[in-house]
Amino acid sequence: MTDYHLAHTSWDGNPQLKHTVRFERFSDRKLEIVNELNYGIRRRIYQKRNCLEKELEIAW
């Protein structure tokens, strides 16, 4: 049994949630899926942060 952790982080960098994905057997494809999920989570965090930073610049 192998655990892979997907960590959610809020836009200001504070950890919020941690998901654990459990796999019965190691598989390259499953590891690839976890990496894609992690990448997607990070990308959404950066997009949200960039959006908020732009809003802040406009507000000033």
C-alpha positions as a printed NumPy array, in Angstrom:
array([[  0.   ,   0.   ,   0.   ],
       [  1.435,   3.351,  -1.038],
       [  0.113,   6.741,   0.061],
       [  0.406,   9.818,  -2.097],
       [ -0.491,  13.164,  -0.593],
       [ -2.278,  15.908,  -2.498],
       [ -1.972,  19.104,  -0.505],
       [ -4.4  ,  21.949,  -1.058],
       [ -2.991,  25.37 ,  -0.302],
       [ -4.974,  28.577,  -0.079],
       [ -4.046,  31.547,  -2.272],
       [ -2.066,  33.155,   0.564],
       [  0.024,  30.022,   1.063],
       [ -1.678,  28.539,   4.131],
       [ -2.231,  24.801,   3.964],
       [ -5.937,  23.982,   4.095],
       [ -6.605,  20.372,   3.253],
       [ -4.566,  17.292,   2.624],
       [ -5.938,  14.45 ,   0.551],
       [ -4.404,  11.029,   0.755],
       [ -4.724,   8.77 ,  -2.251],
       [ -4.129,   5.106,  -1.442],
       [ -3.038,   2.658,  -4.102],
       [ -2.924,  -1.095,  -3.567],
       [  0.001,  -1.55 ,  -5.927],
       [  2.503,   0.871,  -7.374],
       [  1.658,   1.842, -10.922],
       [  3.329,   4.419, -13.171],
       [ -0.034,   5.502, -14.538],
       [ -1.462,   6.047, -11.061],
       [  1.595,   8.071, -10.084],
       [  1.192,  10.086, -13.283],
       [ -2.443,  10.826, -12.355],
       [ -1.387,  12.038,  -8.898],
       [  1.227,  14.301, -10.479],
       [ -1.369,  15.713, -12.884],
       [ -3.748,  16.388,  -9.987],
       [ -0.998,  18.124,  -7.997],
       [ -0.1  ,  20.22 , -11.053],
       [ -3.752,  21.173, -11.577],
       [ -4.16 ,  22.197,  -7.942],
       [ -0.997,  24.334,  -8.033],
       [ -2.072,  25.938, -11.312],
       [ -5.455,  26.949,  -9.905],
       [ -3.768,  28.382,  -6.795],
       [ -1.411,  30.498,  -8.925],
       [ -4.265,  31.686, -11.163],
       [ -6.321,  32.717,  -8.127],
       [ -3.35 ,  34.462,  -6.504],
       [ -2.513,  36.327,  -9.732],
       [ -6.125,  37.405, -10.087],
       [ -6.227,  38.702,  -6.496],
       [ -2.895,  40.518,  -6.932],
       [ -4.232,  42.262, -10.047],
       [ -7.404,  43.284,  -8.182],
       [ -5.241,  44.692,  -5.383],
       [ -3.148,  46.723,  -7.868],
       [ -6.341,  48.157,  -9.393],
       [ -7.705,  49.01 ,  -5.936],
       [ -4.59 ,  51.014,  -5.086]])
